[in-house]
Amino acid sequence: MEREGFSVGEYVDQMALLLDLQLRDEYRDGVVGNFERISAIANLVNSFPLGEDIEVAPVFEP
């Protein structure tokens, strides 16, 4: 998934370097695919409009 200069593949590569994670070539495509799905879900959640009267709860209670 590409959007406004964000490359999931580049992100995965950079985070692997930052975390000193030896990401094997055979797993990289799966990791990129999972991050693409995570990004799509996050975009859906973040696109949901919230009213101005919504306040953050200090404690989550289901």
Secondary structure, 3 states (H helix, E strand, C coil): CEECCEEHHHHHHHHHHHCCCCCCHHHHHHHHHHHHHHHHHHHHHHCCCCCCCCCCCCCCCC
